[in-house]
């Protein structure tokens, strides 16, 4: 009897990635973009390249993504890379839909702290769901995941560090107030990503060595 060939992406993974990318796109457009919060990661570097050297942001993002995607292919395999490509395309599509057909404006200019909290929580959940599904939404997400696995540092902490570095550099062209609130959003997002990725997962039990065995080992 022939074994059924398993698909690289199953329906549950696809559904989770679509939910995560929609939440990310909705948050980036309705909270970050509409309330002028800045961006970290490769998006922030692309905007920095546009400001300093007039490089096209789309081209800069592609140049940054390609080597990281190649690295992901070797370190994480074809399935992860395919999931990431699907998530990246879905995110772009959802963001375009929000931009074209947005029925409302979420104006939080007078309360940027609320905008920062909403941004951090929803971005963290969205990115975390995509990571749990076995993908990522871009090169900076992949880089964070790889660095987390190589160093043993929590993935949310890696996100925070990388985004904070980009945001601090972005102060050369971005308003200080919006950038500082974006840092708050990044700090919250990092914690929420770690919680979302690890939620429901049990740590491997430690092997307990009986006291008598320890005592014999010491005496020997």
Secondary structure as the mmCIF struct_conf table of DSSP 4:
data_model
#
loop_
_struct_conf.conf_type_id
_struct_conf.id
_struct_conf.beg_label_comp_id
_struct_conf.beg_label_asym_id
_struct_conf.beg_label_seq_id
_struct_conf.end_label_comp_id
_struct_conf.end_label_asym_id
_struct_conf.end_label_seq_id
HELX_LH_PP_P HELX_LH_PP_P1 UNK A 2 UNK A 7
BEND BEND1 UNK A 8 UNK A 9
HELX_RH_AL_P HELX_RH_AL_P1 UNK A 11 UNK A 27
HELX_RH_PI_P HELX_RH_PI_P1 UNK A 28 UNK A 33
TURN_TY1_P TURN_TY1_P1 UNK A 34 UNK A 36
HELX_RH_AL_P HELX_RH_AL_P2 UNK A 41 UNK A 53
HELX_RH_AL_P HELX_RH_AL_P3 UNK A 57 UNK A 76
HELX_RH_AL_P HELX_RH_AL_P4 UNK A 78 UNK A 101
TURN_TY1_P TURN_TY1_P2 UNK A 109 UNK A 110
HELX_RH_AL_P HELX_RH_AL_P5 UNK A 112 UNK A 132
TURN_TY1_P TURN_TY1_P3 UNK A 133 UNK A 134
BEND BEND2 UNK A 137 UNK A 138
HELX_RH_AL_P HELX_RH_AL_P6 UNK A 139 UNK A 151
HELX_RH_AL_P HELX_RH_AL_P7 UNK A 155 UNK A 170
TURN_TY1_P TURN_TY1_P4 UNK A 171 UNK A 173
BEND BEND3 UNK A 174 UNK A 174
HELX_RH_AL_P HELX_RH_AL_P8 UNK A 176 UNK A 198
TURN_TY1_P TURN_TY1_P5 UNK A 199 UNK A 200
HELX_LH_PP_P HELX_LH_PP_P2 UNK A 201 UNK A 210
HELX_RH_AL_P HELX_RH_AL_P9 UNK A 211 UNK A 219
#
